[in-house]
Every structure is written in C-alpha cells, then in structure tokens.
Amino acid sequence: MPLRTLFEKPLLSDLAFEVAALTDNTTDNDWSDMDQFMDSLEEFGA
C-alpha cells in the first residue's frame, strides 16, 4: 500500500480493505490487532 494513500484521507472502508489484503498474506489472523488499528484511526479523527 503506497504511503500517499494514508495522507489522502481515504475512506475507512478502502483503508480496511488494504489492511485486510495485507493480513491475508500473513499466516495468523489476529483480529485483535485489526481492532486496535481501527481504534487508533478513530483516535486520530480519521
């Protein structure tokens, strides 16, 4: 995922899709990490 997408204020659904695509490449699916990631996004007012 290009870094510029983070600065263009993408839709959360688009960003979540990118993150989900990245997590698909990992061997373990730890959704608690995804929850923490989404929580951190909300803290920054995304």
N, C-alpha and C positions, 0 to 999 in steps of 0.2 A: 504494500500500500504506500503510495507516494506521500511524503510528509505534507505536501501542499494541501492535500485533502483535509488535513486537520485544521489548517488555517483558513480554509474557505467556508468554515462553519457548515459542514454537510448535515443532512438530515440524520437524526439519530438512527433511523432505520437503515440508512445507507451505511453508516459507520458500523452499526451492529452486524450488518451483512459482511462487511470486510473483516471484522474481527472473527466472526463465525467461520469464514473461509480460512482464516489463519489457524484457528483452533482445530479445524478439520485435518490439518497436516500434523497435528501432534498425536501422540499415542494415547494420552489420557485426556478425558473430557472433564475438566474440573469447572463445573458451572458456578461454583462459589467465586472463582476468580473473575468470571464474567460479571457476576453481580457486583463485585467490588469495583470493577472497571466502570460499569454503568453508574454506580453511586458516585464515583469520583467525577464523572462527566456532569452529573447533576449539580455537584458542589461548585463546579466552575460555571454554572449557568448555561450549559450547552443546550 
